[in-house]
């Protein structure tokens, strides 16, 4: 009669019973051949591996989704920045075109050395000397200054009608004690405000477009201590900010 054997382990049940009869305290596991133990290990390892692969796949899918969202966000930000750059480039091109024609309108003042028109980082800058803007010893627009301010106002209501404007007041140094002003801050603010009132009250421009800034003597163009240098530093700057930029940012 054939002896029944375990399918996986290949050991006869009769052999097991005989061994147990001789040594009843012996462990059944000792009777299992090495190839059976190896096969069990392979099966257990395969189950663990399959479970690990499922976990890894889930983690990979989660990481992939996170990466996709990050890439999508970066692409959106790049698109926004490119659009912003295109807008700023177009705005500066407009100022560059206006610069030439405005300088032509103000050629008499430029030729006399009392004003300049230049395109700078902060915008289109029109610098006018204090002596060319105000009456002697007064902060009041002079009749001759109207020849400069009217063309500027025309551009601000025409091709530059959508641009913000910053008006800056500047000094050459500390005011003398007998000036009657508390400090250069109040003085340079009054200079800028007087020009603002001309644009708003006389030329009819909207006050919402303007920002007034007082610099005292903290932004000198010429560091030399000569009469010419001091006159050059006492000035009002009309800064036409590129369209789309914040008018409160002046540098």
trRosetta pair geometry for C-beta under 8 A, 3 or more apart (Angstrom, degrees):
i j d omega theta_ij theta_ji phi_ij phi_ji
3 12 4.5 -2 145 -139 126 131
3 13 7.5 -166 176 39 87 74
3 14 5.4 -77 -146 8 119 127
4 12 6.9 118 79 -149 47 74
4 13 5.4 1 84 12 99 118
4 14 7.9 122 47 -21 73 88
5 10 5.9 7 169 -148 127 38
5 11 6.6 154 -152 72 87 20
5 12 5.2 -56 -94 -90 78 59
5 13 7.4 -159 -103 -15 29 74
6 9 4.2 13 91 44 132 97
6 10 6.6 -68 71 -12 82 19
6 11 5.6 8 25 50 113 72
6 13 7.2 118 -45 -61 82 80
6 36 8.0 30 102 -112 131 140
8 36 6.0 97 131 -133 90 96
8 39 6.3 -163 -175 99 102 147
8 40 8.0 79 158 -62 139 85
9 32 5.4 -82 -143 -141 133 85
9 33 6.2 146 -175 29 81 92
9 36 3.9 17 -119 -100 78 146
10 33 6.4 -29 66 22 101 143
10 35 7.4 7 29 76 130 123
10 36 7.1 -154 25 -63 86 107
11 15 6.0 -107 177 69 87 130
11 16 6.5 88 133 -52 115 101
11 31 6.3 133 172 149 162 95
11 32 6.8 -125 -5 -117 148 44
11 33 6.2 173 -56 -18 110 100
11 36 7.7 -51 -12 -38 110 148
12 15 4.4 98 67 0 92 102
12 16 7.2 -157 98 -6 53 82
13 16 5.5 -52 -156 33 40 115
13 17 6.4 38 149 -20 69 103
14 17 5.8 -55 -148 37 33 108
14 18 6.3 34 154 -20 67 105
15 18 5.8 -53 -147 35 30 111
15 19 6.3 29 156 -19 64 107
15 31 7.4 160 120 -165 101 122
16 19 5.9 -58 -151 36 30 110
16 20 6.3 26 154 -16 65 109
16 28 7.0 30 -155 -137 117 90
16 31 5.6 104 -112 150 85 161
17 20 5.8 -58 -148 39 32 110
17 21 6.3 36 152 -26 66 104
18 21 5.7 -54 -150 30 32 112
18 22 6.7 24 156 -12 65 105
19 22 6.1 -58 -152 39 32 106
19 23 6.5 -34 170 45 68 92
19 26 6.2 -80 150 70 101 148
19 31 5.9 156 73 -96 162 128
20 23 7.1 -83 -133 74 25 56
20 24 5.6 51 177 -115 71 53
20 26 6.7 -134 -103 53 55 101
20 28 7.9 0 -79 -88 114 81
21 24 7.1 18 -123 -70 17 81
23 26 4.2 64 110 -29 113 114
26 30 6.0 -90 174 49 98 134
26 31 7.5 88 131 -43 119 102
27 30 4.8 101 73 -11 90 99
27 31 7.8 -162 103 -4 59 82
28 31 5.7 -57 -167 31 47 113
28 32 7.3 54 141 -32 70 96
29 32 5.6 -41 -158 13 46 117
32 36 4.8 -106 177 76 100 138
32 37 6.2 112 120 -50 118 88
33 36 5.1 102 65 -1 76 102
33 37 7.7 -143 102 -2 45 85
34 37 5.7 -54 -154 35 41 111
34 38 6.3 42 150 -21 70 105
35 38 5.5 -51 -146 36 36 115
35 39 6.3 40 154 -23 66 103
36 39 5.7 -52 -149 33 32 112
36 40 6.6 33 153 -18 64 103
37 40 5.8 -54 -153 34 33 111
37 41 6.5 34 150 -20 65 106
38 41 5.6 -55 -152 35 32 113
38 42 6.5 35 151 -22 66 103
39 42 5.7 -50 -150 32 33 113
39 43 6.6 34 152 -19 64 103
40 43 5.7 -55 -151 35 33 111
40 44 6.3 29 154 -15 67 107
41 44 5.8 -56 -146 40 31 108
41 45 6.0 33 155 -20 66 109
42 45 5.7 -56 -146 38 28 113
42 46 6.3 31 155 -23 64 105
43 46 5.8 -55 -151 32 29 112
43 47 6.7 28 152 -18 63 104
44 47 5.8 -54 -152 34 33 111
44 48 6.4 30 152 -16 66 106
45 48 5.7 -56 -148 38 32 109
45 49 6.1 34 154 -23 67 108
46 49 5.6 -54 -146 35 30 113
46 50 6.3 32 155 -21 64 104
47 50 5.9 -53 -150 33 29 111
47 51 6.5 28 153 -16 63 106
48 51 5.8 -58 -152 38 32 111
48 52 6.2 32 151 -20 67 108
49 52 5.6 -56 -148 38 31 112
49 53 6.3 34 153 -24 66 103
50 53 5.7 -51 -148 31 31 112
50 54 6.7 33 153 -19 62 102
51 54 5.8 -53 -156 32 33 112
51 55 6.7 32 148 -17 65 105
52 55 5.6 -55 -150 37 36 112
52 56 6.1 35 153 -19 69 106
53 56 5.6 -53 -144 38 32 112
53 57 6.2 36 155 -22 65 104
54 57 5.8 -52 -148 34 29 112
54 58 6.6 30 153 -19 62 105
55 58 5.8 -56 -154 34 31 112
55 59 6.5 29 152 -16 66 106
56 59 5.7 -55 -148 38 33 111
56 60 6.2 34 154 -21 67 106
57 60 5.6 -54 -146 37 30 112
57 61 6.3 32 155 -20 64 104
58 61 5.8 -53 -149 34 30 111
58 62 6.5 29 152 -18 63 106
59 62 5.7 -56 -150 36 32 111
59 63 6.3 30 154 -17 67 106
60 63 5.7 -54 -145 39 31 110
60 64 6.1 35 154 -23 65 107
61 64 5.6 -53 -147 35 30 114
61 65 6.5 32 154 -20 63 103
62 65 5.8 -53 -152 33 31 110
62 66 6.5 30 151 -17 64 106
63 66 5.6 -56 -150 38 33 112
63 67 6.2 34 153 -19 67 106
64 67 5.7 -53 -146 38 31 111
64 68 6.3 34 153 -23 64 105
65 68 5.6 -53 -148 34 31 113
65 69 6.5 30 154 -17 65 104
66 69 5.8 -55 -150 36 31 109
66 70 6.3 32 152 -19 65 106
67 70 5.6 -53 -146 36 33 113
67 71 6.2 32 156 -18 66 106
68 71 5.9 -54 -147 37 29 110
68 72 6.3 31 153 -20 63 107
69 72 5.6 -54 -147 36 31 113
69 73 6.3 32 154 -19 64 105
70 73 5.8 -56 -151 36 30 111
70 74 6.4 29 153 -17 65 107
71 74 5.7 -54 -146 38 31 111
71 75 6.3 34 154 -21 65 106
72 75 5.8 -54 -148 35 29 112
72 76 6.5 31 153 -20 63 105
73 76 5.7 -55 -151 34 32 112
73 77 6.4 29 153 -17 66 106
74 77 5.7 -55 -147 37 33 110
74 78 6.2 35 154 -20 67 105
75 78 5.7 -52 -145 36 31 112
75 79 6.4 34 154 -20 64 105
76 79 5.7 -54 -151 35 31 113
76 80 6.4 32 151 -19 64 105
77 80 5.6 -52 -148 36 33 113
77 81 6.3 31 154 -17 66 107
78 81 5.8 -56 -146 39 30 109
78 82 6.2 32 155 -21 65 107
79 82 5.8 -55 -148 36 29 112
79 83 6.4 28 155 -17 63 106
80 83 5.8 -57 -152 37 30 110
80 84 6.3 30 151 -19 65 107
81 84 5.5 -53 -146 37 33 113
81 85 6.3 35 154 -20 66 104
82 85 5.7 -51 -146 35 31 111
82 86 6.4 33 153 -20 64 105
83 86 5.7 -52 -148 35 32 112
83 87 6.4 34 152 -21 64 105
84 87 5.7 -53 -150 34 32 113
84 88 6.4 28 154 -16 65 107
84 244 7.8 174 -149 156 70 135
85 88 5.8 -57 -147 39 31 108
85 89 6.2 32 155 -21 66 106
86 89 5.8 -53 -145 36 29 111
86 90 6.3 29 156 -17 63 108
87 90 5.9 -59 -151 39 28 110
87 91 6.2 29 152 -21 65 108
87 243 7.7 -110 170 101 93 89
87 244 4.9 129 147 -98 123 176
88 91 5.5 -53 -145 36 32 113
88 92 6.3 28 157 -16 66 105
88 242 6.1 59 -146 134 70 148
88 244 6.4 -121 -79 83 63 131
88 245 7.2 75 -114 -61 96 98
89 92 6.0 -58 -148 38 29 106
89 93 6.4 33 151 -22 63 106
90 93 5.6 -53 -148 33 32 115
90 94 6.7 37 152 -22 63 101
91 94 5.7 -51 -156 30 33 113
91 95 6.8 30 149 -15 64 103
91 242 3.8 95 130 -177 126 98
91 243 4.2 -153 -123 47 115 81
91 244 5.6 -129 -56 24 149 109
91 245 7.2 170 123 -16 162 97
92 95 5.5 -50 -148 37 39 112
92 96 6.3 44 150 -24 66 103
92 119 7.5 101 -165 -173 88 125
92 242 5.5 -27 -67 -110 68 133
93 96 5.5 -51 -148 34 33 114
93 97 6.6 34 153 -19 64 102
94 97 5.8 -55 -153 34 32 110
94 98 6.4 26 152 -15 66 108
94 159 7.3 -170 -178 163 104 107
94 242 8.0 126 56 -140 103 78
94 243 6.9 16 53 5 146 120
95 98 5.6 -57 -145 40 33 110
95 99 6.2 50 152 -39 65 98
95 119 5.8 131 127 -121 110 112
95 123 6.6 -138 -128 -165 158 66
95 124 4.4 -155 -163 -47 113 114
95 240 6.6 168 -122 100 112 114
95 242 6.2 -82 -25 -97 136 78
96 99 5.6 -39 -149 14 31 120
96 100 7.7 29 158 -16 56 95
96 119 5.7 13 -94 -87 70 165
97 100 6.8 -58 -169 27 33 104
97 101 7.3 11 150 0 65 110
98 101 6.0 -70 -154 47 40 102
98 102 5.5 34 156 -19 78 115
98 124 6.6 -34 85 -99 115 165
98 155 6.4 111 -167 -161 121 127
98 159 5.6 -176 -97 102 117 135
98 160 6.3 74 -134 -56 166 108
98 240 8.0 -72 97 99 145 158
99 102 6.0 -63 -141 41 23 107
99 103 6.1 24 161 -21 63 110
99 117 6.0 162 -157 144 79 111
99 118 7.6 37 -146 -142 127 15
99 119 5.2 -63 -77 -48 152 107
99 124 5.8 -151 -82 -129 92 115
100 103 5.9 -56 -147 35 25 111
100 104 6.7 28 152 -21 60 104
101 104 5.5 -50 -154 31 35 115
101 105 6.7 37 148 -19 64 101
102 105 5.5 -50 -152 34 38 113
102 106 6.3 12 155 2 69 110
102 117 5.7 179 105 -147 105 156
102 124 7.7 80 45 172 155 137
102 126 7.7 -91 146 -83 133 121
102 151 7.1 142 -147 142 74 112
102 152 7.4 63 -156 -102 117 64
102 155 5.6 9 -98 -75 113 161
103 106 6.0 -68 -141 53 31 95
103 107 6.7 70 150 -75 62 71
103 110 6.4 40 -164 -49 83 157
103 117 4.4 -147 -86 60 88 139
104 107 5.6 -7 -157 -44 35 113
105 151 4.2 168 151 -168 130 147
105 155 7.8 -171 38 -45 160 119
106 109 4.9 -45 179 44 88 114
106 110 5.7 93 119 -26 87 99
106 115 6.1 -75 168 94 130 132
106 117 6.2 124 60 -36 137 128
106 126 7.6 157 -45 -140 174 117
106 148 6.1 55 -128 -134 106 82
106 151 6.1 -165 -63 80 82 145
106 152 7.7 40 -69 -57 126 88
107 110 5.4 -57 -142 40 34 112
107 111 5.9 36 158 -21 68 107
108 111 5.8 -55 -146 37 26 111
108 112 6.4 21 155 -14 62 109
108 147 7.2 -50 76 146 135 130
109 112 5.7 -58 -145 40 31 108
109 114 5.2 -85 -165 68 83 97
109 115 4.2 10 142 32 121 116
109 128 7.5 -31 177 -118 141 93
109 132 6.9 101 -144 -178 108 151
109 147 7.4 163 -54 108 110 104
109 148 5.2 60 -62 -94 156 115
110 113 7.7 42 174 -69 31 28
110 115 6.1 -69 -75 80 57 78
110 116 6.5 91 -121 -105 88 45
110 117 6.9 -57 -84 6 124 94
112 132 7.9 132 104 -106 127 134
114 128 6.7 23 143 -154 84 67
114 129 4.8 -97 -158 25 73 115
114 131 7.2 -111 -134 80 110 90
114 132 3.7 109 177 -66 132 151
115 126 6.5 4 -176 -179 115 83
115 127 6.1 170 -151 88 62 56
115 128 4.5 -10 -101 -100 107 68
115 129 6.9 -122 -67 0 61 75
115 132 6.6 -120 -44 90 94 158
115 148 6.1 137 -28 -137 161 142
116 125 7.8 12 100 108 93 91
116 126 7.4 180 86 -148 49 44
116 127 4.8 7 48 49 91 104
117 124 7.2 -2 -170 -179 87 93
117 125 7.5 164 -151 85 41 52
117 126 5.4 -7 -103 -103 76 76
118 124 7.7 171 89 -155 34 53
118 125 5.3 -18 66 61 82 98
118 127 7.7 3 17 -1 104 107
119 123 7.8 -86 -146 152 61 29
119 124 5.6 -28 -102 -102 70 68
119 125 7.6 160 -101 16 18 79
120 123 6.8 2 64 54 77 34
120 124 7.9 143 24 -103 70 19
120 125 5.2 7 15 -5 119 126
121 251 7.1 30 99 -175 115 53
122 125 6.9 61 74 -64 101 113
122 166 7.8 -64 159 47 121 139
122 239 5.6 -30 124 -159 114 135
122 241 7.2 -58 164 -108 72 76
122 249 7.9 -150 -137 126 92 74
122 250 5.5 25 -154 172 138 50
122 251 5.3 -48 -82 -110 120 30
123 163 7.9 132 -154 -173 132 128
123 166 7.7 131 36 27 145 107
123 239 4.9 101 64 177 123 86
123 240 5.1 -160 156 82 123 49
123 241 4.5 -94 -78 -104 149 34
123 242 5.7 -150 -107 -26 87 67
123 245 7.5 -147 -74 59 109 148
124 160 7.9 -99 49 -109 143 142
124 239 7.4 145 74 -160 47 48
124 240 4.2 -13 60 56 101 109
125 237 5.7 -21 -162 -166 100 108
125 238 7.4 145 -158 75 47 50
125 239 5.3 -12 -104 -105 76 74
125 240 7.7 -151 -69 22 32 72
126 152 6.3 -149 74 -111 176 130
126 237 7.0 147 75 -159 48 54
126 238 4.3 -13 60 58 104 102
126 239 7.9 -158 26 -70 67 33
126 240 7.6 51 -6 -14 100 100
127 221 7.9 58 -149 -62 158 153
127 235 5.3 8 -172 172 93 143
127 236 7.6 161 -151 83 50 43
127 237 5.2 -20 -99 -102 74 80
127 238 8.0 -162 -71 23 30 68
128 132 5.6 -117 -180 81 90 116
128 133 5.3 98 127 -60 120 110
128 145 7.5 87 170 -139 144 101
128 148 6.1 128 -113 135 136 156
128 235 6.3 152 77 -160 39 87
128 236 5.3 -15 62 61 93 90
128 237 7.9 170 20 -87 67 33
128 238 7.3 30 0 -5 108 103
129 132 4.6 83 65 8 89 104
129 133 7.1 -168 92 -9 46 91
129 231 6.2 13 -151 163 128 86
129 232 7.1 -65 -103 -113 106 36
129 234 6.7 53 -162 89 74 78
129 235 5.4 -57 -109 -101 39 86
130 133 5.9 -68 -148 38 32 108
130 134 6.0 -25 -180 24 72 111
130 191 6.7 -58 -115 -132 101 135
130 231 7.8 -133 42 -158 95 62
130 234 4.1 -55 5 139 132 100
130 235 5.9 -113 -33 -83 76 30
130 236 6.9 111 -85 -19 64 84
131 134 7.6 -69 -116 51 18 76
131 231 6.4 -18 -7 -153 131 105
131 234 7.4 75 -24 96 82 119
132 142 7.8 -128 167 47 33 131
132 144 7.0 -98 -164 109 67 114
132 145 6.3 125 143 -95 66 86
132 148 7.1 56 144 -9 116 152
133 141 6.6 -63 172 -123 75 64
133 142 6.7 140 144 17 26 97
133 145 4.7 74 -139 -113 44 140
133 148 7.9 -80 -95 61 73 137
133 191 7.7 78 97 -161 146 95
133 194 7.9 117 149 101 119 123
133 195 7.0 -42 -162 -78 136 106
133 236 5.9 49 -51 15 167 127
134 138 6.0 -156 168 90 106 64
134 139 5.5 -49 -133 -127 146 39
134 140 5.9 101 -152 52 87 41
134 141 6.7 -65 -103 -94 58 27
134 142 5.9 119 -178 -26 12 96
134 145 7.3 32 -51 -43 32 150
134 191 7.4 -86 -43 -126 139 85
134 194 7.1 45 -94 111 110 159
135 138 4.3 -1 78 58 102 116
135 140 5.0 -10 18 70 113 97
135 141 7.9 38 -21 91 86 16
135 142 4.9 144 -66 -84 63 90
139 187 7.8 -171 -64 -159 141 67
139 190 4.9 50 136 134 170 113
139 191 5.9 -112 -137 -86 120 57
139 194 5.2 -154 158 -44 94 150
140 194 6.8 -134 -102 -148 29 137
141 145 5.2 -124 -166 74 82 136
141 146 7.1 89 155 -61 117 77
141 149 7.2 -23 -150 -14 132 159
141 194 6.2 177 -45 159 84 107
141 195 7.4 121 -83 -93 109 54
141 198 5.3 93 -63 -78 157 132
142 145 4.7 105 58 -6 78 103
142 146 7.9 -124 99 -14 53 78
143 146 6.0 -39 -170 8 41 116
144 147 6.0 -37 -176 13 52 115
145 148 5.7 -57 -166 39 54 105
145 149 5.7 40 145 -16 83 113
146 149 5.7 -61 -130 46 35 104
146 150 5.7 39 171 -28 71 107
147 150 6.9 -39 -131 26 16 109
147 151 7.9 10 163 -5 46 104
148 151 6.9 -67 -165 37 31 101
148 152 6.6 23 150 -14 67 114
149 152 5.6 -61 -151 40 37 113
149 153 6.1 39 154 -23 71 106
149 195 7.3 -155 -114 -146 125 86
149 198 5.6 -31 179 136 154 142
149 199 7.4 -126 -173 -70 109 75
149 203 7.5 -130 148 -50 99 129
150 153 5.6 -53 -145 35 32 112
150 154 6.5 37 154 -24 64 102
150 203 7.4 176 -119 -95 55 111
151 154 5.5 -50 -150 30 35 116
151 155 6.7 33 154 -15 65 101
152 155 5.9 -57 -155 36 34 108
152 156 6.3 31 149 -18 67 108
152 238 6.4 41 -169 104 147 165
153 156 5.5 -56 -145 39 34 112
153 157 6.3 20 158 -8 67 108
153 198 7.9 -112 -68 130 129 92
153 199 5.8 -174 -104 -124 101 76
153 202 7.9 -86 -98 97 163 93
153 203 3.7 -122 -154 -131 143 150
153 205 6.5 -136 -147 -36 91 122
154 157 6.1 -65 -147 45 28 100
154 158 5.8 13 156 -9 66 121
155 158 5.6 -67 -132 49 30 104
155 159 6.1 -35 -157 47 74 90
155 160 5.1 37 148 17 83 117
156 160 5.2 -49 -109 86 41 110
156 161 6.8 98 157 -92 43 50
156 163 7.5 -104 -134 63 72 101
156 165 6.6 -4 -127 -59 127 144
156 199 6.9 -13 78 -150 162 120
156 203 7.5 58 68 139 123 147
156 205 5.8 -11 121 -104 126 145
156 209 7.8 143 -177 117 113 151
156 240 7.5 -143 -97 -107 89 117
157 161 5.6 37 -163 -96 27 99
157 203 7.1 -151 -36 162 127 108
157 204 7.7 40 -92 82 140 92
157 205 6.3 -127 -71 -91 95 94
158 161 6.2 -177 64 -41 8 101
160 163 4.6 -44 -175 23 86 126
160 240 5.7 -40 -161 -156 144 138
162 243 5.5 36 107 -119 106 119
163 209 7.5 73 98 -166 47 119
163 240 5.1 38 133 -174 145 91
163 241 5.9 169 -177 64 93 63
163 242 7.3 -80 -129 -158 108 10
163 243 5.4 -86 -90 -72 77 76
164 209 5.5 -161 -124 -168 52 71
164 210 7.7 169 -169 -82 71 25
164 211 7.1 28 170 -5 110 105
164 240 7.9 146 83 -159 44 48
164 241 4.4 -15 73 48 93 125
164 245 7.3 -120 40 81 121 79
164 246 7.7 -30 43 164 163 25
164 247 2.8 -110 157 -86 151 122
165 199 7.7 -111 93 165 157 170
165 209 5.5 47 18 136 94 97
165 210 5.2 -26 76 -104 97 70
165 211 7.3 180 94 25 49 69
165 238 6.5 -16 -168 -172 110 85
165 239 6.8 147 -161 78 56 55
165 240 5.7 -23 -105 -103 81 59
165 241 6.9 -153 -83 5 26 88
165 247 7.1 -1 30 -146 25 122
166 210 7.6 140 -97 -160 28 57
166 211 4.7 -22 -111 69 76 101
166 212 7.8 167 -161 -85 60 19
166 213 6.1 13 -178 -1 104 120
166 237 8.0 2 106 107 88 94
166 238 7.9 154 81 -160 50 39
166 239 4.2 -14 62 62 96 112
166 241 6.3 75 -9 -45 100 109
166 247 6.2 171 -56 -179 91 80
166 248 7.9 129 -91 -117 117 22
166 250 5.0 -169 157 -105 171 107
167 192 4.3 144 122 -161 100 95
167 193 8.0 153 98 -62 133 28
167 195 5.3 -172 -157 85 142 121
167 196 5.4 -153 35 -63 156 90
167 210 6.3 2 -3 -163 108 107
167 211 7.3 175 23 84 67 49
167 212 5.4 -20 67 -110 98 66
167 213 7.1 168 84 26 47 73
167 236 6.6 -7 -173 -176 90 105
167 237 7.3 164 -155 84 43 54
167 238 5.7 -10 -107 -107 77 66
167 239 7.5 -165 -76 22 29 76
168 188 7.8 -16 168 169 61 112
168 192 6.1 -63 -172 -96 6 128
168 213 4.8 -22 -106 74 75 104
168 214 7.8 159 -156 -91 60 18
168 215 5.9 31 -176 -20 105 118
168 219 7.8 -41 168 68 138 148
168 236 6.8 157 80 -161 55 54
168 237 4.2 -3 54 55 109 100
168 239 6.6 46 -10 -12 110 113
168 250 7.1 114 -69 -165 123 148
169 187 7.4 -166 149 115 136 61
169 188 3.2 159 115 178 110 73
169 189 5.9 -141 36 -59 144 19
169 190 7.3 93 -114 54 167 46
169 191 3.7 129 -126 67 120 111
169 192 3.9 -110 -36 -32 100 96
169 212 7.8 19 -11 -175 102 89
169 213 7.2 -171 21 94 70 55
169 214 5.2 -15 58 -117 110 64
169 215 6.4 -172 83 23 56 80
169 236 5.9 -21 -102 -107 59 78
170 188 6.0 69 -60 -134 14 126
170 191 7.9 -93 26 83 42 152
170 215 5.0 -8 -99 64 72 125
170 216 8.0 1 -140 81 45 19
170 217 7.4 90 -175 -111 69 41
170 219 5.8 -89 -120 73 117 96
170 220 7.6 148 180 -93 119 45
170 221 8.0 64 148 -18 157 94
170 233 6.3 -117 138 171 112 65
170 234 6.8 -170 101 -131 78 26
170 235 5.1 0 59 59 115 75
170 236 7.2 -178 20 -85 83 30
170 237 6.8 50 -13 -10 121 102
171 175 7.2 -74 -151 -56 151 85
171 184 4.7 -92 11 -156 159 126
171 187 6.5 58 -71 94 129 124
171 188 5.5 -103 -29 -67 96 113
171 215 7.5 -168 16 90 74 82
171 216 5.6 -44 30 176 120 41
171 217 4.2 -66 87 -73 96 80
171 233 6.8 19 135 133 29 101
171 234 6.0 12 -136 -105 44 75
172 217 6.1 -13 102 -125 12 112
172 220 6.7 78 -134 -116 52 109
172 229 7.3 126 -145 123 121 72
172 230 4.0 83 178 -151 162 70
172 231 7.5 1 -64 -37 147 18
172 232 7.9 98 -97 64 114 56
172 233 3.7 115 -99 82 80 123
172 234 5.0 -50 -25 -47 103 86
173 217 5.0 89 -92 -126 20 161
173 230 7.0 -46 1 -126 110 103
173 233 7.7 67 -24 101 70 147
174 184 6.4 -116 -127 -36 44 123
174 217 6.7 -88 -50 6 44 145
175 179 4.2 -55 165 6 117 161
175 181 5.4 2 104 62 169 117
175 183 7.1 160 27 -162 117 30
175 184 5.4 166 -19 -73 101 79
175 187 6.0 135 -60 -27 143 157
176 179 5.1 129 66 -38 72 94
179 187 7.4 -21 146 -83 141 137
181 184 7.3 82 119 -79 135 32
181 186 5.4 -171 -167 80 102 114
181 187 4.7 27 -164 -62 166 102
182 185 7.8 -41 89 55 97 92
182 186 5.3 75 47 3 97 143
183 186 5.8 106 59 10 67 93
183 187 7.3 -127 108 0 42 96
183 216 6.9 -29 146 -112 99 120
184 187 5.1 -58 -144 42 43 116
184 188 5.8 35 162 -16 78 106
184 214 7.9 161 131 172 69 109
184 216 3.7 94 103 -142 115 83
184 217 5.7 -32 162 -19 170 87
185 188 6.4 -59 -143 40 23 100
185 189 6.2 24 156 -18 60 112
185 214 5.1 90 -162 129 62 139
185 216 5.1 -29 -70 -67 60 105
186 189 5.7 -58 -147 38 29 113
186 190 6.3 32 155 -23 65 106
186 214 7.5 14 -68 -143 12 160
187 190 5.8 -56 -153 32 28 110
187 191 6.7 32 149 -22 63 102
187 214 8.0 122 68 -149 50 120
187 216 7.8 85 55 -115 96 61
188 191 5.4 -43 -150 29 39 118
188 192 6.6 35 154 -14 65 103
188 214 4.2 126 93 -150 100 84
188 215 5.7 -109 155 45 159 59
188 216 5.6 -137 5 -72 140 32
189 192 5.9 -58 -152 39 33 107
189 193 6.1 31 153 -19 68 110
189 212 6.6 80 -152 146 75 117
189 214 3.7 -42 -63 -68 79 131
190 193 5.7 -55 -139 40 31 111
190 194 6.3 39 158 -27 64 103
191 194 6.1 -56 -155 27 25 112
191 195 7.1 18 152 -10 60 104
191 236 5.5 -153 150 -81 109 106
192 195 6.0 -58 -157 37 36 108
192 196 6.3 40 147 -23 68 107
192 212 4.5 139 125 -154 124 95
192 213 6.5 -178 -118 52 171 44
192 214 6.5 -136 12 -76 132 67
192 236 6.2 160 -91 -135 61 104
193 196 5.2 -50 -147 35 37 119
193 197 6.4 39 154 -22 67 101
193 212 5.6 36 -75 -140 69 157
194 197 5.9 -51 -150 32 30 110
194 198 6.9 34 150 -21 60 100
195 198 5.6 -50 -155 28 37 114
195 199 6.8 32 151 -14 66 103
195 236 5.5 141 -34 174 150 155
195 238 7.0 -130 154 -79 145 105
196 199 6.0 -61 -155 38 33 107
196 200 6.1 13 157 -5 70 114
196 207 7.5 64 174 -130 107 87
196 210 5.4 133 -133 157 106 155
196 212 5.6 -54 -47 -77 146 116
197 200 5.9 -63 -135 49 31 101
197 201 4.9 2 178 6 74 121
197 202 7.7 69 135 -6 65 92
198 201 6.8 -52 -108 51 16 90
198 202 5.0 -24 -162 28 57 125
198 203 6.6 50 142 -8 66 102
199 202 7.3 -10 -55 53 8 85
199 203 4.9 -37 -149 42 43 127
199 205 4.7 -33 160 38 91 128
199 210 6.9 137 85 -74 138 143
200 203 7.3 14 -25 55 11 83
200 204 7.5 43 -171 -119 32 10
200 205 5.7 -81 -92 67 49 76
200 206 7.5 -8 -120 156 88 8
200 207 4.8 34 -117 -75 138 87
200 210 7.2 -92 -57 5 113 148
205 209 6.5 -75 160 44 108 131
205 210 7.7 93 115 -40 119 116
206 209 5.2 92 83 -9 92 102
207 210 5.8 -67 -161 34 50 111
209 247 7.3 -168 -174 -109 51 163
210 247 8.0 -141 -140 167 11 142
211 247 5.3 159 -12 139 124 102
211 248 5.7 163 -105 -100 160 57
211 250 7.6 -137 96 -67 133 110
213 250 6.2 -31 -27 -49 166 163
215 218 5.3 -132 174 54 82 87
215 219 4.6 -51 -179 18 144 114
217 220 6.4 16 179 -60 76 100
217 233 7.2 40 -141 156 85 130
220 223 6.0 112 105 -85 130 53
220 233 4.7 -19 -138 -124 85 126
221 232 5.7 -101 73 137 122 106
221 233 5.8 -167 32 -96 83 67
221 235 7.6 19 -5 18 130 142
222 228 7.8 -68 127 114 167 78
222 229 3.9 -140 118 -145 128 90
222 232 4.9 56 4 82 134 132
222 233 5.8 -118 43 -54 87 96
223 229 7.4 -52 74 -168 21 139
224 229 4.1 -162 78 -69 89 159
225 229 6.5 -91 -88 72 9 138
225 230 7.3 39 -152 -54 48 100
226 229 4.5 93 51 7 80 104
226 230 6.9 -148 88 -7 39 86
227 230 5.9 -54 -146 36 29 110
227 231 6.4 29 155 -18 63 107
228 231 5.8 -56 -149 36 30 110
228 232 6.4 30 153 -20 64 107
229 232 5.6 -56 -149 35 32 112
229 233 6.4 27 154 -18 65 107
230 233 5.8 -58 -149 36 31 109
230 234 6.6 24 156 -15 66 106
231 234 6.0 -59 -147 37 32 105
232 235 7.1 -15 169 -41 39 124
239 250 6.2 97 76 -146 164 92
241 245 5.0 -127 166 78 107 115
241 246 7.7 -88 174 88 152 30
241 247 5.0 -170 26 -109 157 65
241 249 7.7 109 -133 69 135 74
241 250 7.9 -91 -86 -108 112 54
242 245 4.7 74 68 -5 85 123
245 249 6.6 -103 165 62 102 113
246 249 4.5 71 81 4 104 106
